[in-house]
Amino acid sequence: MIRGFDHVALPMQNVEDMIAFYKTIGAEVIEEVPGFLHAAYLGNNKINLHMPAAWQSPKFELRGPAAQPGCGDLCFAWEGSMDDLQNLLAIAGAEIIEGPCERRGGLNEMGTSVYERDPDNNLLEFITYENVQRDKLARKGS
């Protein structure tokens, strides 16, 4: 039975900017395969960040065949307040392009979202479920 996502992968072009951005928003970023792959750990999830040497190589077939930097569209669950999120995104140099606005998220509950782009132009949504009980969030994540 599938219980959720383990990780996703994104090709990246602006390596140093991407690493700095994901660290700023709270990820632990580790170079797992030197010159080839960084991993950004966020809670129990991981984003594999494929370096240009990976996604530009015709020998590297374990990826989406049309994947180019900027192809991602990800949503992160945010546990803090919307004000805290907006402050963090400002520190990271991210410009909010939409929101705060109501959206139905992965919990099948309404939340409040903001949208921005990372240094490689991937669309990132951050959703907070301020009115959802914490025990429901915990059960959903386990």
MODELLER restraints for C-alpha pairs under 7 A, 6 or more apart:
rsr = mdl.restraints
at = mdl.atoms
rsr.add(forms.Gaussian(group=physical.xy_distance, feature=features.Distance(at['CA:6:A'], at['CA:45:A']), mean=5.57, stdev=0.5))
rsr.add(forms.Gaussian(group=physical.xy_distance, feature=features.Distance(at['CA:6:A'], at['CA:46:A']), mean=6.67, stdev=0.5))
rsr.add(forms.Gaussian(group=physical.xy_distance, feature=features.Distance(at['CA:7:A'], at['CA:45:A']), mean=5.61, stdev=0.5))
rsr.add(forms.Gaussian(group=physical.xy_distance, feature=features.Distance(at['CA:7:A'], at['CA:46:A']), mean=4.58, stdev=0.5))
rsr.add(forms.Gaussian(group=physical.xy_distance, feature=features.Distance(at['CA:7:A'], at['CA:47:A']), mean=5.49, stdev=0.5))
rsr.add(forms.Gaussian(group=physical.xy_distance, feature=features.Distance(at['CA:8:A'], at['CA:46:A']), mean=6.64, stdev=0.5))
rsr.add(forms.Gaussian(group=physical.xy_distance, feature=features.Distance(at['CA:8:A'], at['CA:47:A']), mean=5.03, stdev=0.5))
rsr.add(forms.Gaussian(group=physical.xy_distance, feature=features.Distance(at['CA:8:A'], at['CA:48:A']), mean=6.19, stdev=0.5))
rsr.add(forms.Gaussian(group=physical.xy_distance, feature=features.Distance(at['CA:9:A'], at['CA:47:A']), mean=5.37, stdev=0.5))
rsr.add(forms.Gaussian(group=physical.xy_distance, feature=features.Distance(at['CA:9:A'], at['CA:48:A']), mean=4.41, stdev=0.5))
rsr.add(forms.Gaussian(group=physical.xy_distance, feature=features.Distance(at['CA:9:A'], at['CA:49:A']), mean=5.90, stdev=0.5))
rsr.add(forms.Gaussian(group=physical.xy_distance, feature=features.Distance(at['CA:10:A'], at['CA:48:A']), mean=6.20, stdev=0.5))
rsr.add(forms.Gaussian(group=physical.xy_distance, feature=features.Distance(at['CA:10:A'], at['CA:49:A']), mean=5.09, stdev=0.5))
rsr.add(forms.Gaussian(group=physical.xy_distance, feature=features.Distance(at['CA:10:A'], at['CA:50:A']), mean=6.02, stdev=0.5))
rsr.add(forms.Gaussian(group=physical.xy_distance, feature=features.Distance(at['CA:10:A'], at['CA:72:A']), mean=6.41, stdev=0.5))
rsr.add(forms.Gaussian(group=physical.xy_distance, feature=features.Distance(at['CA:11:A'], at['CA:49:A']), mean=5.75, stdev=0.5))
rsr.add(forms.Gaussian(group=physical.xy_distance, feature=features.Distance(at['CA:11:A'], at['CA:50:A']), mean=4.54, stdev=0.5))
rsr.add(forms.Gaussian(group=physical.xy_distance, feature=features.Distance(at['CA:11:A'], at['CA:51:A']), mean=6.29, stdev=0.5))
rsr.add(forms.Gaussian(group=physical.xy_distance, feature=features.Distance(at['CA:11:A'], at['CA:55:A']), mean=6.08, stdev=0.5))
rsr.add(forms.Gaussian(group=physical.xy_distance, feature=features.Distance(at['CA:11:A'], at['CA:67:A']), mean=6.69, stdev=0.5))
rsr.add(forms.Gaussian(group=physical.xy_distance, feature=features.Distance(at['CA:11:A'], at['CA:68:A']), mean=5.87, stdev=0.5))
rsr.add(forms.Gaussian(group=physical.xy_distance, feature=features.Distance(at['CA:11:A'], at['CA:69:A']), mean=5.01, stdev=0.5))
rsr.add(forms.Gaussian(group=physical.xy_distance, feature=features.Distance(at['CA:12:A'], at['CA:49:A']), mean=6.14, stdev=0.5))
rsr.add(forms.Gaussian(group=physical.xy_distance, feature=features.Distance(at['CA:12:A'], at['CA:50:A']), mean=5.80, stdev=0.5))
rsr.add(forms.Gaussian(group=physical.xy_distance, feature=features.Distance(at['CA:12:A'], at['CA:51:A']), mean=5.51, stdev=0.5))
rsr.add(forms.Gaussian(group=physical.xy_distance, feature=features.Distance(at['CA:12:A'], at['CA:52:A']), mean=6.47, stdev=0.5))
rsr.add(forms.Gaussian(group=physical.xy_distance, feature=features.Distance(at['CA:12:A'], at['CA:69:A']), mean=5.03, stdev=0.5))
rsr.add(forms.Gaussian(group=physical.xy_distance, feature=features.Distance(at['CA:12:A'], at['CA:120:A']), mean=6.46, stdev=0.5))
rsr.add(forms.Gaussian(group=physical.xy_distance, feature=features.Distance(at['CA:13:A'], at['CA:51:A']), mean=6.80, stdev=0.5))
rsr.add(forms.Gaussian(group=physical.xy_distance, feature=features.Distance(at['CA:13:A'], at['CA:52:A']), mean=6.03, stdev=0.5))
rsr.add(forms.Gaussian(group=physical.xy_distance, feature=features.Distance(at['CA:13:A'], at['CA:69:A']), mean=5.99, stdev=0.5))
rsr.add(forms.Gaussian(group=physical.xy_distance, feature=features.Distance(at['CA:13:A'], at['CA:120:A']), mean=6.50, stdev=0.5))
rsr.add(forms.Gaussian(group=physical.xy_distance, feature=features.Distance(at['CA:14:A'], at['CA:119:A']), mean=6.80, stdev=0.5))
rsr.add(forms.Gaussian(group=physical.xy_distance, feature=features.Distance(at['CA:14:A'], at['CA:120:A']), mean=6.28, stdev=0.5))
rsr.add(forms.Gaussian(group=physical.xy_distance, feature=features.Distance(at['CA:15:A'], at['CA:51:A']), mean=6.84, stdev=0.5))
rsr.add(forms.Gaussian(group=physical.xy_distance, feature=features.Distance(at['CA:17:A'], at['CA:119:A']), mean=6.15, stdev=0.5))
rsr.add(forms.Gaussian(group=physical.xy_distance, feature=features.Distance(at['CA:18:A'], at['CA:119:A']), mean=5.71, stdev=0.5))
rsr.add(forms.Gaussian(group=physical.xy_distance, feature=features.Distance(at['CA:19:A'], at['CA:29:A']), mean=6.75, stdev=0.5))
rsr.add(forms.Gaussian(group=physical.xy_distance, feature=features.Distance(at['CA:21:A'], at['CA:92:A']), mean=5.89, stdev=0.5))
rsr.add(forms.Gaussian(group=physical.xy_distance, feature=features.Distance(at['CA:22:A'], at['CA:40:A']), mean=6.95, stdev=0.5))
rsr.add(forms.Gaussian(group=physical.xy_distance, feature=features.Distance(at['CA:23:A'], at['CA:29:A']), mean=6.35, stdev=0.5))
rsr.add(forms.Gaussian(group=physical.xy_distance, feature=features.Distance(at['CA:24:A'], at['CA:92:A']), mean=5.74, stdev=0.5))
rsr.add(forms.Gaussian(group=physical.xy_distance, feature=features.Distance(at['CA:25:A'], at['CA:88:A']), mean=6.62, stdev=0.5))
rsr.add(forms.Gaussian(group=physical.xy_distance, feature=features.Distance(at['CA:25:A'], at['CA:92:A']), mean=6.74, stdev=0.5))
rsr.add(forms.Gaussian(group=physical.xy_distance, feature=features.Distance(at['CA:27:A'], at['CA:40:A']), mean=5.53, stdev=0.5))
rsr.add(forms.Gaussian(group=physical.xy_distance, feature=features.Distance(at['CA:27:A'], at['CA:41:A']), mean=5.23, stdev=0.5))
rsr.add(forms.Gaussian(group=physical.xy_distance, feature=features.Distance(at['CA:27:A'], at['CA:42:A']), mean=5.04, stdev=0.5))
rsr.add(forms.Gaussian(group=physical.xy_distance, feature=features.Distance(at['CA:28:A'], at['CA:40:A']), mean=5.56, stdev=0.5))
rsr.add(forms.Gaussian(group=physical.xy_distance, feature=features.Distance(at['CA:28:A'], at['CA:41:A']), mean=5.09, stdev=0.5))
rsr.add(forms.Gaussian(group=physical.xy_distance, feature=features.Distance(at['CA:28:A'], at['CA:42:A']), mean=6.91, stdev=0.5))
rsr.add(forms.Gaussian(group=physical.xy_distance, feature=features.Distance(at['CA:29:A'], at['CA:38:A']), mean=6.65, stdev=0.5))
rsr.add(forms.Gaussian(group=physical.xy_distance, feature=features.Distance(at['CA:29:A'], at['CA:39:A']), mean=5.50, stdev=0.5))
rsr.add(forms.Gaussian(group=physical.xy_distance, feature=features.Distance(at['CA:29:A'], at['CA:40:A']), mean=4.35, stdev=0.5))
rsr.add(forms.Gaussian(group=physical.xy_distance, feature=features.Distance(at['CA:29:A'], at['CA:41:A']), mean=6.32, stdev=0.5))
rsr.add(forms.Gaussian(group=physical.xy_distance, feature=features.Distance(at['CA:30:A'], at['CA:38:A']), mean=5.47, stdev=0.5))
rsr.add(forms.Gaussian(group=physical.xy_distance, feature=features.Distance(at['CA:30:A'], at['CA:39:A']), mean=5.28, stdev=0.5))
rsr.add(forms.Gaussian(group=physical.xy_distance, feature=features.Distance(at['CA:30:A'], at['CA:40:A']), mean=6.60, stdev=0.5))
rsr.add(forms.Gaussian(group=physical.xy_distance, feature=features.Distance(at['CA:31:A'], at['CA:37:A']), mean=6.07, stdev=0.5))
rsr.add(forms.Gaussian(group=physical.xy_distance, feature=features.Distance(at['CA:31:A'], at['CA:38:A']), mean=4.15, stdev=0.5))
rsr.add(forms.Gaussian(group=physical.xy_distance, feature=features.Distance(at['CA:31:A'], at['CA:39:A']), mean=6.29, stdev=0.5))
rsr.add(forms.Gaussian(group=physical.xy_distance, feature=features.Distance(at['CA:32:A'], at['CA:38:A']), mean=5.39, stdev=0.5))
rsr.add(forms.Gaussian(group=physical.xy_distance, feature=features.Distance(at['CA:32:A'], at['CA:39:A']), mean=6.41, stdev=0.5))
rsr.add(forms.Gaussian(group=physical.xy_distance, feature=features.Distance(at['CA:35:A'], at['CA:51:A']), mean=6.80, stdev=0.5))
rsr.add(forms.Gaussian(group=physical.xy_distance, feature=features.Distance(at['CA:35:A'], at['CA:53:A']), mean=6.87, stdev=0.5))
rsr.add(forms.Gaussian(group=physical.xy_distance, feature=features.Distance(at['CA:36:A'], at['CA:50:A']), mean=6.16, stdev=0.5))
rsr.add(forms.Gaussian(group=physical.xy_distance, feature=features.Distance(at['CA:36:A'], at['CA:51:A']), mean=5.10, stdev=0.5))
rsr.add(forms.Gaussian(group=physical.xy_distance, feature=features.Distance(at['CA:36:A'], at['CA:53:A']), mean=5.80, stdev=0.5))
rsr.add(forms.Gaussian(group=physical.xy_distance, feature=features.Distance(at['CA:36:A'], at['CA:54:A']), mean=5.39, stdev=0.5))
rsr.add(forms.Gaussian(group=physical.xy_distance, feature=features.Distance(at['CA:37:A'], at['CA:48:A']), mean=6.68, stdev=0.5))
rsr.add(forms.Gaussian(group=physical.xy_distance, feature=features.Distance(at['CA:37:A'], at['CA:49:A']), mean=5.72, stdev=0.5))
rsr.add(forms.Gaussian(group=physical.xy_distance, feature=features.Distance(at['CA:37:A'], at['CA:50:A']), mean=4.83, stdev=0.5))
rsr.add(forms.Gaussian(group=physical.xy_distance, feature=features.Distance(at['CA:37:A'], at['CA:51:A']), mean=5.65, stdev=0.5))
rsr.add(forms.Gaussian(group=physical.xy_distance, feature=features.Distance(at['CA:38:A'], at['CA:48:A']), mean=6.03, stdev=0.5))
rsr.add(forms.Gaussian(group=physical.xy_distance, feature=features.Distance(at['CA:38:A'], at['CA:49:A']), mean=5.04, stdev=0.5))
rsr.add(forms.Gaussian(group=physical.xy_distance, feature=features.Distance(at['CA:38:A'], at['CA:50:A']), mean=6.60, stdev=0.5))
rsr.add(forms.Gaussian(group=physical.xy_distance, feature=features.Distance(at['CA:39:A'], at['CA:46:A']), mean=6.48, stdev=0.5))
rsr.add(forms.Gaussian(group=physical.xy_distance, feature=features.Distance(at['CA:39:A'], at['CA:47:A']), mean=5.67, stdev=0.5))
rsr.add(forms.Gaussian(group=physical.xy_distance, feature=features.Distance(at['CA:39:A'], at['CA:48:A']), mean=4.62, stdev=0.5))
rsr.add(forms.Gaussian(group=physical.xy_distance, feature=features.Distance(at['CA:39:A'], at['CA:49:A']), mean=5.78, stdev=0.5))
rsr.add(forms.Gaussian(group=physical.xy_distance, feature=features.Distance(at['CA:40:A'], at['CA:46:A']), mean=5.52, stdev=0.5))
rsr.add(forms.Gaussian(group=physical.xy_distance, feature=features.Distance(at['CA:40:A'], at['CA:47:A']), mean=5.06, stdev=0.5))
rsr.add(forms.Gaussian(group=physical.xy_distance, feature=features.Distance(at['CA:40:A'], at['CA:48:A']), mean=6.48, stdev=0.5))
rsr.add(forms.Gaussian(group=physical.xy_distance, feature=features.Distance(at['CA:41:A'], at['CA:47:A']), mean=6.55, stdev=0.5))
rsr.add(forms.Gaussian(group=physical.xy_distance, feature=features.Distance(at['CA:54:A'], at['CA:60:A']), mean=6.18, stdev=0.5))
rsr.add(forms.Gaussian(group=physical.xy_distance, feature=features.Distance(at['CA:69:A'], at['CA:120:A']), mean=5.87, stdev=0.5))
rsr.add(forms.Gaussian(group=physical.xy_distance, feature=features.Distance(at['CA:70:A'], at['CA:120:A']), mean=5.26, stdev=0.5))
rsr.add(forms.Gaussian(group=physical.xy_distance, feature=features.Distance(at['CA:70:A'], at['CA:121:A']), mean=4.67, stdev=0.5))
rsr.add(forms.Gaussian(group=physical.xy_distance, feature=features.Distance(at['CA:70:A'], at['CA:122:A']), mean=4.31, stdev=0.5))
rsr.add(forms.Gaussian(group=physical.xy_distance, feature=features.Distance(at['CA:71:A'], at['CA:122:A']), mean=5.97, stdev=0.5))
rsr.add(forms.Gaussian(group=physical.xy_distance, feature=features.Distance(at['CA:72:A'], at['CA:122:A']), mean=4.75, stdev=0.5))
rsr.add(forms.Gaussian(group=physical.xy_distance, feature=features.Distance(at['CA:72:A'], at['CA:123:A']), mean=6.15, stdev=0.5))
rsr.add(forms.Gaussian(group=physical.xy_distance, feature=features.Distance(at['CA:73:A'], at['CA:122:A']), mean=5.92, stdev=0.5))
rsr.add(forms.Gaussian(group=physical.xy_distance, feature=features.Distance(at['CA:73:A'], at['CA:123:A']), mean=4.67, stdev=0.5))
rsr.add(forms.Gaussian(group=physical.xy_distance, feature=features.Distance(at['CA:73:A'], at['CA:124:A']), mean=5.89, stdev=0.5))
rsr.add(forms.Gaussian(group=physical.xy_distance, feature=features.Distance(at['CA:74:A'], at['CA:123:A']), mean=6.41, stdev=0.5))
rsr.add(forms.Gaussian(group=physical.xy_distance, feature=features.Distance(at['CA:74:A'], at['CA:124:A']), mean=5.04, stdev=0.5))
rsr.add(forms.Gaussian(group=physical.xy_distance, feature=features.Distance(at['CA:74:A'], at['CA:125:A']), mean=6.11, stdev=0.5))
rsr.add(forms.Gaussian(group=physical.xy_distance, feature=features.Distance(at['CA:75:A'], at['CA:124:A']), mean=5.74, stdev=0.5))
rsr.add(forms.Gaussian(group=physical.xy_distance, feature=features.Distance(at['CA:75:A'], at['CA:125:A']), mean=4.37, stdev=0.5))
rsr.add(forms.Gaussian(group=physical.xy_distance, feature=features.Distance(at['CA:75:A'], at['CA:126:A']), mean=5.55, stdev=0.5))
rsr.add(forms.Gaussian(group=physical.xy_distance, feature=features.Distance(at['CA:76:A'], at['CA:125:A']), mean=6.14, stdev=0.5))
rsr.add(forms.Gaussian(group=physical.xy_distance, feature=features.Distance(at['CA:76:A'], at['CA:126:A']), mean=4.77, stdev=0.5))
rsr.add(forms.Gaussian(group=physical.xy_distance, feature=features.Distance(at['CA:76:A'], at['CA:127:A']), mean=6.22, stdev=0.5))
rsr.add(forms.Gaussian(group=physical.xy_distance, feature=features.Distance(at['CA:77:A'], at['CA:126:A']), mean=5.88, stdev=0.5))
rsr.add(forms.Gaussian(group=physical.xy_distance, feature=features.Distance(at['CA:77:A'], at['CA:127:A']), mean=5.04, stdev=0.5))
rsr.add(forms.Gaussian(group=physical.xy_distance, feature=features.Distance(at['CA:77:A'], at['CA:128:A']), mean=5.91, stdev=0.5))
rsr.add(forms.Gaussian(group=physical.xy_distance, feature=features.Distance(at['CA:78:A'], at['CA:126:A']), mean=6.07, stdev=0.5))
rsr.add(forms.Gaussian(group=physical.xy_distance, feature=features.Distance(at['CA:78:A'], at['CA:127:A']), mean=5.61, stdev=0.5))
rsr.add(forms.Gaussian(group=physical.xy_distance, feature=features.Distance(at['CA:78:A'], at['CA:128:A']), mean=4.89, stdev=0.5))
rsr.add(forms.Gaussian(group=physical.xy_distance, feature=features.Distance(at['CA:79:A'], at['CA:128:A']), mean=6.10, stdev=0.5))
rsr.add(forms.Gaussian(group=physical.xy_distance, feature=features.Distance(at['CA:94:A'], at['CA:116:A']), mean=6.34, stdev=0.5))
rsr.add(forms.Gaussian(group=physical.xy_distance, feature=features.Distance(at['CA:94:A'], at['CA:117:A']), mean=6.71, stdev=0.5))
rsr.add(forms.Gaussian(group=physical.xy_distance, feature=features.Distance(at['CA:94:A'], at['CA:118:A']), mean=6.99, stdev=0.5))
rsr.add(forms.Gaussian(group=physical.xy_distance, feature=features.Distance(at['CA:95:A'], at['CA:116:A']), mean=5.83, stdev=0.5))
rsr.add(forms.Gaussian(group=physical.xy_distance, feature=features.Distance(at['CA:96:A'], at['CA:114:A']), mean=6.59, stdev=0.5))
rsr.add(forms.Gaussian(group=physical.xy_distance, feature=features.Distance(at['CA:96:A'], at['CA:115:A']), mean=5.63, stdev=0.5))
rsr.add(forms.Gaussian(group=physical.xy_distance, feature=features.Distance(at['CA:96:A'], at['CA:116:A']), mean=4.70, stdev=0.5))
rsr.add(forms.Gaussian(group=physical.xy_distance, feature=features.Distance(at['CA:97:A'], at['CA:115:A']), mean=5.62, stdev=0.5))
rsr.add(forms.Gaussian(group=physical.xy_distance, feature=features.Distance(at['CA:97:A'], at['CA:116:A']), mean=5.33, stdev=0.5))
rsr.add(forms.Gaussian(group=physical.xy_distance, feature=features.Distance(at['CA:98:A'], at['CA:114:A']), mean=5.72, stdev=0.5))
rsr.add(forms.Gaussian(group=physical.xy_distance, feature=features.Distance(at['CA:98:A'], at['CA:115:A']), mean=5.17, stdev=0.5))
rsr.add(forms.Gaussian(group=physical.xy_distance, feature=features.Distance(at['CA:99:A'], at['CA:113:A']), mean=6.09, stdev=0.5))
rsr.add(forms.Gaussian(group=physical.xy_distance, feature=features.Distance(at['CA:99:A'], at['CA:114:A']), mean=4.41, stdev=0.5))
rsr.add(forms.Gaussian(group=physical.xy_distance, feature=features.Distance(at['CA:99:A'], at['CA:115:A']), mean=6.43, stdev=0.5))
rsr.add(forms.Gaussian(group=physical.xy_distance, feature=features.Distance(at['CA:100:A'], at['CA:112:A']), mean=6.06, stdev=0.5))
rsr.add(forms.Gaussian(group=physical.xy_distance, feature=features.Distance(at['CA:100:A'], at['CA:113:A']), mean=5.27, stdev=0.5))
rsr.add(forms.Gaussian(group=physical.xy_distance, feature=features.Distance(at['CA:100:A'], at['CA:114:A']), mean=4.84, stdev=0.5))
rsr.add(forms.Gaussian(group=physical.xy_distance, feature=features.Distance(at['CA:101:A'], at['CA:112:A']), mean=5.40, stdev=0.5))
rsr.add(forms.Gaussian(group=physical.xy_distance, feature=features.Distance(at['CA:101:A'], at['CA:113:A']), mean=5.34, stdev=0.5))
rsr.add(forms.Gaussian(group=physical.xy_distance, feature=features.Distance(at['CA:101:A'], at['CA:114:A']), mean=6.63, stdev=0.5))
rsr.add(forms.Gaussian(group=physical.xy_distance, feature=features.Distance(at['CA:102:A'], at['CA:110:A']), mean=6.51, stdev=0.5))
rsr.add(forms.Gaussian(group=physical.xy_distance, feature=features.Distance(at['CA:102:A'], at['CA:111:A']), mean=5.66, stdev=0.5))
rsr.add(forms.Gaussian(group=physical.xy_distance, feature=features.Distance(at['CA:102:A'], at['CA:112:A']), mean=4.67, stdev=0.5))
rsr.add(forms.Gaussian(group=physical.xy_distance, feature=features.Distance(at['CA:102:A'], at['CA:113:A']), mean=6.19, stdev=0.5))
rsr.add(forms.Gaussian(group=physical.xy_distance, feature=features.Distance(at['CA:103:A'], at['CA:110:A']), mean=5.55, stdev=0.5))
rsr.add(forms.Gaussian(group=physical.xy_distance, feature=features.Distance(at['CA:103:A'], at['CA:111:A']), mean=5.42, stdev=0.5))
rsr.add(forms.Gaussian(group=physical.xy_distance, feature=features.Distance(at['CA:103:A'], at['CA:112:A']), mean=6.03, stdev=0.5))
rsr.add(forms.Gaussian(group=physical.xy_distance, feature=features.Distance(at['CA:103:A'], at['CA:113:A']), mean=6.33, stdev=0.5))
rsr.add(forms.Gaussian(group=physical.xy_distance, feature=features.Distance(at['CA:104:A'], at['CA:110:A']), mean=4.36, stdev=0.5))
rsr.add(forms.Gaussian(group=physical.xy_distance, feature=features.Distance(at['CA:104:A'], at['CA:111:A']), mean=6.01, stdev=0.5))
rsr.add(forms.Gaussian(group=physical.xy_distance, feature=features.Distance(at['CA:105:A'], at['CA:111:A']), mean=6.60, stdev=0.5))
rsr.add(forms.Gaussian(group=physical.xy_distance, feature=features.Distance(at['CA:110:A'], at['CA:129:A']), mean=6.98, stdev=0.5))
rsr.add(forms.Gaussian(group=physical.xy_distance, feature=features.Distance(at['CA:111:A'], at['CA:127:A']), mean=6.04, stdev=0.5))
rsr.add(forms.Gaussian(group=physical.xy_distance, feature=features.Distance(at['CA:111:A'], at['CA:128:A']), mean=5.45, stdev=0.5))
rsr.add(forms.Gaussian(group=physical.xy_distance, feature=features.Distance(at['CA:111:A'], at['CA:129:A']), mean=4.58, stdev=0.5))
rsr.add(forms.Gaussian(group=physical.xy_distance, feature=features.Distance(at['CA:111:A'], at['CA:130:A']), mean=6.95, stdev=0.5))
rsr.add(forms.Gaussian(group=physical.xy_distance, feature=features.Distance(at['CA:112:A'], at['CA:127:A']), mean=5.43, stdev=0.5))
rsr.add(forms.Gaussian(group=physical.xy_distance, feature=features.Distance(at['CA:112:A'], at['CA:128:A']), mean=5.37, stdev=0.5))
rsr.add(forms.Gaussian(group=physical.xy_distance, feature=features.Distance(at['CA:112:A'], at['CA:129:A']), mean=6.61, stdev=0.5))
rsr.add(forms.Gaussian(group=physical.xy_distance, feature=features.Distance(at['CA:113:A'], at['CA:125:A']), mean=6.43, stdev=0.5))
rsr.add(forms.Gaussian(group=physical.xy_distance, feature=features.Distance(at['CA:113:A'], at['CA:126:A']), mean=5.39, stdev=0.5))
rsr.add(forms.Gaussian(group=physical.xy_distance, feature=features.Distance(at['CA:113:A'], at['CA:127:A']), mean=4.26, stdev=0.5))
rsr.add(forms.Gaussian(group=physical.xy_distance, feature=features.Distance(at['CA:113:A'], at['CA:128:A']), mean=6.49, stdev=0.5))
rsr.add(forms.Gaussian(group=physical.xy_distance, feature=features.Distance(at['CA:114:A'], at['CA:125:A']), mean=5.68, stdev=0.5))
rsr.add(forms.Gaussian(group=physical.xy_distance, feature=features.Distance(at['CA:114:A'], at['CA:126:A']), mean=5.49, stdev=0.5))
rsr.add(forms.Gaussian(group=physical.xy_distance, feature=features.Distance(at['CA:114:A'], at['CA:127:A']), mean=6.77, stdev=0.5))
rsr.add(forms.Gaussian(group=physical.xy_distance, feature=features.Distance(at['CA:115:A'], at['CA:123:A']), mean=6.99, stdev=0.5))
rsr.add(forms.Gaussian(group=physical.xy_distance, feature=features.Distance(at['CA:115:A'], at['CA:124:A']), mean=5.63, stdev=0.5))
rsr.add(forms.Gaussian(group=physical.xy_distance, feature=features.Distance(at['CA:115:A'], at['CA:125:A']), mean=4.44, stdev=0.5))
rsr.add(forms.Gaussian(group=physical.xy_distance, feature=features.Distance(at['CA:115:A'], at['CA:126:A']), mean=6.48, stdev=0.5))
rsr.add(forms.Gaussian(group=physical.xy_distance, feature=features.Distance(at['CA:116:A'], at['CA:123:A']), mean=6.01, stdev=0.5))
rsr.add(forms.Gaussian(group=physical.xy_distance, feature=features.Distance(at['CA:116:A'], at['CA:124:A']), mean=5.36, stdev=0.5))
rsr.add(forms.Gaussian(group=physical.xy_distance, feature=features.Distance(at['CA:116:A'], at['CA:125:A']), mean=6.56, stdev=0.5))
rsr.add(forms.Gaussian(group=physical.xy_distance, feature=features.Distance(at['CA:117:A'], at['CA:123:A']), mean=4.72, stdev=0.5))
rsr.add(forms.Gaussian(group=physical.xy_distance, feature=features.Distance(at['CA:117:A'], at['CA:124:A']), mean=5.58, stdev=0.5))
